[in-house]
Amino acid sequence: MKKKSSVPTMKDVAAEAGVALGTVSKVFNNIPVGENYRIRVEEAAKKLGYQVNSYARGMRTNKTNTIAIIMPILSHPYFSKLTECICRELDENGYSGYIAITDRNEQAETRCIRMVSQHKADGIIALTYKPDLENIGNIPFISIDRTFSGSVRCVSSDNYSGGQIAASKLIELGCRKLLFCRSGSEVPGETDKRKAGFENCCQANNIPYNSMFTDKTEHEIRDVIYSMIDSGEFDYDGIFCSTDKLLFEIRCALNSRGIRVPEDVQMIGFDGITDFWTEKPICSTIVQPVEQIARVAVHAVLNYDSEESPSLICLPVRYQAGPTTKDGI
């Protein structure tokens, strides 16, 4: 004799609630029914321990209530915070987040996008580098910091203003020769505008400056700073770094050679990373509105058919004083 499954079914819920099977289906698919019926079905499902099979329902309705979140890494504090905020915002809107880590690999990014195209998620929020978007079709795709051609919309901080603010603050604090340092991918994106804003402010104020714009890693940039110091080429009193993480590496290099921060050199980073324990800024920084970025990205992907959404949504940044400039001591 075949043993009856202990897993409750929709028929069991209908019998327990004393309603038709169609009524149970409507409740679980968010189709309006009488309030009394809805309460009876929900109470019966809770009593029996019935769980809606979201994947099976997605196959029927072509909707999974899941959004794919594609990130390069999560060990970077900014990326992990952004991912957390996106997941929280999705949850508040009745969606779940499927997180894919690509380690900046183009093929991995493309595989994630292909998976979504097979209806295993309803859309994508991604911080990608160079994925293949030729066959993206009608998938709702929201890009963070990367501008692509076609229908892909981008959400970003005002990186240009951030660069201007950083240079202006260093000048205000007495710096007279500035350096901009950037590491990371050579793939064009909105974050490149940090350099443009920085240089524009220096030129407008007749302040000497140099820019170190490279795809080297933070550790490699640190080694370049070592060489500059040891050869006597380092004569800067203010540095703007493209990220707080890069600032930390360069600060370590300066300190190891006896150059004090902020007494000898003042430094400003970008991202707004805080100390894990104290939640205070680890450096003077341009703060990205990470919660607002998440909120706008989620709203954009869930309302992708709206014609009101612009191709680029640019959100304001602000300066936060920290221990690497004289106003934060």
N, C-alpha and C positions, 0 to 999 in steps of 0.2 A: 504494500500500500504506500502510495506516494505521500511523503510528509509535507504537510501544509507549511508554506513559508510564514515565518514570524514577522516579516516586514509588512507593515500596514499599507494598504492600497487606497486609491481614491474611493473605491466601492465601500471599503470599510469605514471611511470617513463619512460617506453619505449615509450609511446605515446607522452609524452612531449619532449623527446630527438629525436623522429623520427627515432628510431632504433628498431631492433627485440628484443623480450623478451630474447632470448638466449644471446644477446650481453650484456644486463643489468646483467644477471646472471654471465657472465664471469667477468665483471668489479667488482662485489661485492664479487666474490670468488678469486680475484687476478689472474685470468687467462689472459694471454696477449691478447690484442686487439689493433687495430689501435689507435694511440694517439688521433686522432680527435674524435673517438667514445668514448674513455674513458672520455675526457673532457666534451662532450655533456651529457653523462650519469651522471657524477658527478654534473654538473651544474643543470641538471633537478632534481636530488635527493635533492639538496640543496634548490632549488626553492620551491619544493613541501613539504619539511620537512620530506622526507622519511628517516627512520631509519632501518638499517639492523638488523634483528632479529638474534642475534648471537647464541642464544640458539637453535633455530630451525635449523640454518645452521649447528650447531655442531652435532645435531641428524643425519643429512644427511651425513656429511663428517667425523663423528667420531672425530671431532676436535673442541674445543671451544675457543682456544686462551686465555685460562685462566689457571693460575697456582695457586694451593692452597698453602698458606703460613701458616704454623702451628707454633704458638709461645706459650710459657707457660703463659706469662703476657705481658702487654704493659706498665704497670706503672713503670717498671724498665727502666731507661734511655737508657741503652745499647740495650735492646730488641726493644724499640720503634724506635731508630735510625736505627738499622739494618732493621727493617720492612719497614721503610720509604725508605731506599736506595734500597731495593729489589723491592718495588713497582715502584720506579722511573726507575730502570733499565729495568723492564718488560715493562713499558710504552714505553720506547725508542726502544724496540724491537717489538712493536705492540701487546703486551699482556696485560692482566689485572690480578690483584692479588685478590684472594679470601682469606681473613684473618680469621683464626679460632684461638680463644684463649682457651686453654685447662686447664689452672691453674694447670699444672703438673699432670693431671688426666689421667691414662693409658687408661681407657675406652673412655674418650673423644677423645684422640689421635687416638684410633682404629676406632671410628665412623667417624672421618674426613677422614681417609685413605680409609674406606669402601665407603664413598661418592664419592671419586675420582675414585675408581675402577668401579663405575657405569657410568663412562664417563661424569661426570659433571665438570671435569677439566682435563687438559692434562698432569699434573705432580704435584709433591710436592716438596717444599723447606721447611724443618722443623727443628726446634730445639725441639726435643722430649725427653722423659725420658725412657719409657719402653712400646712402643706400640706393638700390635700383628702384626708382619710382615710376618706371615706364608703364608697368601693368597694374598700377594701384587702383584703377577703375574709379568707382564711386565711394570708396571707403572714406569715412570721415577721418581726416588726418590733421592733427594739430602739432606743429613743430615748435619746440622751445629753442630760441636763439638761432635757428638756421632758417634762412629764407630760400625757398625752392620755387621753381617756376610751376605754372599750372594752378591747380585748385588748392594746394596745401597752404593753410593759414599759419601764421607765425605769431607767437606770444613772446615778448622779450621785455627786459628792462630798458630804460633809456640810457644805453651805454655811452652814447656821445656826450650827453650831459654829465654822466658820471666821470668821464675823463676830464671834462672842463672843471668840474667841481674839485676834483683831486688836485689838479695843477694850481687852481686858484687858491686853494687852502694852503698848499705848500708855500706859495709865494707870499700869502698873507702872514705865514708864520716865520718869514725871514729867509727862506731858501732862495739862492741866487744862481744855482746851476743844477738843472734837473735831469733825471734819467727815467725813461719808461722801460720796463722789462715785461716781456710777455713770453710764455711758453705754451706749447700745445700744438693742436692740429693746424695744418695749413689750409684746411677746407674753409672757404669764406663763410662768414656768418655775422650776425649782429654784434657779437663781442669784439669784432675788429674795430668798431667805432670808438672803443675806449681810447685807442691810440690817436685817432683823428681828433677827438675832443681835447685830449691832453695837448697835442701839438698846436691846435688852434689857439688855446689859451696862452701857451708859452709865446707864440708868435705875436699875439695881440698885446702882450705885456713886455715884449723885447727881452725875454728871459732866455739865456742859452740853454740848450737841451740836446739830448741824444736819445735815440730809441733803439732798443734791443728787441727785435721782433723776429722770433725764430720758432721752429718746431721742436727745439731741444726740450728735454725733460727738465723738471725743476732741479734735479741733481746736477745736470749738465750746465744749467745756467749758473748754479752756485760755483762750479769749477771755473767758469769764465770770469766770474767776479773775483775769485781768488787770483787768477792770472793778472787781471787788471790792477788789483791792489799791489801784488808783488812786483809788477813792472813799473809802478808809479803812474799808471794811466788813470787811476780812479781819483777824481777830484770833485765829486758830486756831494751836495749837502741836502738833496731831496730826491727821493725815489718813489715813483708810482708803479705798483705791480699789478698785473692784470688779474691776479687772484690773491686771496689771503694766504693760501697755501704756498704760493711762490714767494710771497713776502717773508714767510717764516724761514724758508731755505736761505734766502739772501741775507736775512738778519743774522742767522747762524754764521754765515761766512764772514760778515763784517765783524761780529763779536770775536770770532776766533783770531782775527788779525788786529784786535785792540781798538776797533772803531766802534764807538758807543752810539746806541740808538735809544733815545732821540737826541742826545746831547751833541753828537757830531753830525749825524745824518738822520733826517726825519723821513718816515716812510708811511705811505698810505696804500692799502690793498683794495680788493674789490670782492664782495660777496656778503659780508656781514656775519662771518662765522663767530660763534661765541664759545667760551670755555664750557666744557661739559658739566663741570661741577658748579661754577659760580654764575654761569650764563652771562658773564660780562664779555665784551668784545676782546678777542685775542690781540687785536691791533687796531690802529686807526683805519677806517674802512669806508667804502661806499656800500651802503646796505641795499641789497636787492629786496623788493617786497615779495618774498617767497610765498606767503599765504595768498596774496592777491594774484600772483602768477598762477598758482594752482587753481584758484577759484575761477579765474577767467578762462583758463585752458579747459577745465571741465565743462563750464557753461558753453564754450565754443564747440566742443566735440559733441555734446548732447543736443545742441541746436544748430547742427551743421547746415541744415537746409535753409536757414534764415538768410535772406539776401542783405540783411543789415550789417553783418559782420565784415569788417575790413580785412584785407589780406595781411596786414601787419598791425598788431595791437601792442603799443609801446607804453610801458608803465613807469611811473616816476621813481627815482632813487633818492637817497639822502646820505649825508655825511654823518658818521659817528666817530667821535674822538676816542682814542684808545691809548695804550702805553707806548706807541711808536711815534707819536708827535708830541710837541711840547705843550699843547693845549689839553693833552690827556693824561699828563703826569699827576 
